[in-house]
């Protein structure tokens, strides 16, 4: 049964994207891999195409949420004429060979037991840590929905097309996973975590890594703020004023 499209947002992942694409193509039921080259300065797009992916390119970096939307729209166009739309499996570009172990994420969606699955890595490599961002996201999801996420920032997710469309437009930047979880739970969709033996590149402790974490914190905090009723109401009143 060929019923899964793999979507891989990627920026400057020329060293790992080929291995990730080839591994994704080995997943049962995955007959389509779409890589969204989000303004890379290296050969990410060309390497992905050579590995067997369909490539969508952003002329400039637009962020993960926009890349996910572009990938899903490409799949929608390719699904025209199909009896049923493909399920959407989102994977990070740096998974390399471990991407072939993502199959358990698809099974609950395929079986109709879940509308979205989220990966819980069986083992994690933690270098430098970003626990404060994880706590921010986990606590925000719990306040908004009552659901406790183990790895709320995990980008490895499988969704039905219906669930994905219900979450549009996606939150900007690194707030996309937190917002996606809250929005779908609030709309009554079934979300579950699935343990998988995936592994991506460890986050370091250098200046670039610290900047990355700061951006994560900013984007997650913004996504949560926009989903707090009091904050959203104030923003709505502000937008309604004539300046």
N, C-alpha and C positions, 0 to 999 in steps of 0.2 A: 504494500500500500504506500504509494508516493504521496504523502499528505503533509509534509513539513518543509517550510522554507527557513533557512538559517540566515539571519541578518547580523552582520558584523560591522559595527561602527569602528573606524580605524583612523588614527592620525600618527604619522611617522612610525609605522610598525613594519617597515620593510624587512627587518631581520627575522620576524616571526610570522608574518601574515601567511606566507606560503604553507608553512606547516599547519597553521590553524585551519586554513581553507581545505587542505587535503584531508585532514582529520574529520572536519565537519561533513565532508562528502561521503564519509564512511558510515555516518549515522543511519540507522534503519529508517526508511521512509523519507529521507532528506534528498530530494532530487534537484534542489535549487539552493545555491549559496549566493547571497548578495552582500558585497562589501561596499560600504559607504565610506569613501575616501574623503574625510572631513578636512580638506585644505592641507594635506600633507606636503612637506617640503622635500620628501624623499621619493622613492620609487614604489611606495605602498600600492598604489592603484595598478601599476603595470605588473608588479609581482603577483598581486592577487588574481588578475586576469589570466596570467600565464599558468596559475595553479588551478584554474577551472571555475573561478567565480565570475558572476556578473558584477560589474563595477559601476557605481553611481558616484560622481565626483562633485564635491562642493568647491567652488573656486576660492573660497576662504573658509576658515574655521568657524563653524556655526554652533558648535557644542553638541553634546551627546543626544539631548532630546531631539534636536533638529535632524541629526543623523538617523536616529531611530525612525522618525516620521518619514524621511526620504526613502529609507530602505523598505518600510512597510508599503509605501505608495508604489514603489517599483514592483513589489510582489503582487499588489492588487492589479496592476496593469497586466502582468504576466499570467494572472489567474483568470483573466477574461475568457469565458468559454468553458471553464471548468464547472463541474456540477457543484462542488463544494470548495470554498476557499481553503488554502493551506493554513495550518497552524503556524504561528510565528515563534521561532526559537532565536532569542537574542544571545549572542556570545561575545565576550571580549576578544579583541584581536590578538592578545598576547598569550592565549591559552596554549598555543602550539599543539603538540601531539596529544595533550590531555583532552582536547576538544572532543575526541572520539568517545569520551566517557560521559557525555552529556545526555545520552539516551534516556536515563531515568526521569529526566525533566519532562519528557514528552508523554510518557505513558499515562499519567493521571489525566492529562488534557485529552489525549486520544480516546481514553476510556470513558470520558464524560464525568469524571470524578472531581475535576477542578477546572476553573476558568483561567487561572494563572498559577504556575509553579515558580518558586524561587529556590535557587540552589543554596544549600548549606554545605560548604566545603568540608569534607571529612577531616582534612588536615589543612592547616593554614600556615603560611610562612609570614611571619610578622617581623619586620625590620623597621625600627623607628616608631612604629605604631601610629594609629589614628583612632584610638579608642574613644576620644572625646567626640568625634564626628559620629561614630557608630552609636554612642549613647544618646546624642542629640536626636538622631533619626529614630532609634528604638523607642525612646520616651515619647517623642512626638506622635508616632504611629499609635502607641498605646493610649495616649490621651485622646486622640481623635477617633479611635475605633474600638479600643479595648483589646486589640490583638497584640500578642507579644511576638516580635520577630527575632529570630536568632541572628541572622546576618542581613539586616535591612538594606544595606548598600550594595548587596550582591547584584551584579548586572546580568547574570546568567538566568534567563527567565523564558518560559514558554507560555504563550497566550493563545486563546482562540481569537479569530479575527473579530468576533463580536465584542469580546472584552477589550481588545486593543482600541477599537473604534470608540467604545464608550468612554475611554480615558482621554480622548483628544480634546483640546490640544495638550500635548505633554508639557511638563514643567521644563524650564530652561536649565541647561548645564547639568551639574552634578546633583541637582535636586530631583531629577527625573524618577529615580527608583523609589524614593520616599513618597513622592506625590502619587505615583502610579499605584502603590500599595493602598494608600489612604483612599484615593478616589474610587478604586474598584470595590474595596470593602464597603465603603459608604453606599455604593449603588447596589449592594447585595450580591456581588460576584464572589465566587468561592476561591480563596487563596490558600495555598499550602506550601510548606517548605519541603524539599526533597534533598536528602544527603547524597552528594556525588563526589567522586574522587578527582575533582578538577583542581588545577593549580595555575595561578598566573604569576607574573613577575612580581617579586617582592618590592614594596615601597621602601625607598632608602631614607637616609637621614640628612641628606645635603640640603642646600638652600632651595633647589628646585622642588624637592619633595615637600619641604615646609610650605612653600608657596601653593603647591597643589592641595595640601590639606586645608590651607586657609580658604582657598576657593571652594573646596568641598563644603566647608563649614558655612560659608556665606550662602551658597546655593541651597543647601538643605534648610538653613534657617529661614530663608526667603520662602521656600516652598511650604514650610510649616506655618509661617506667619500668614500666608495667603489662605490657609485652610483653617485658621482659628476664627470662629464666628465673629468675635469682637473686632479683630483686626480687619477682617474682610468687610465688615459693615462700615468701619471708619473709612477704608479705602473707597468703598462704593459712594459714600457721601462726598468724599473729596473729588472723585471723578465727575460727580454730578454737578459740581459748582461751575459757574461760568467765570472764567478768569479774565 
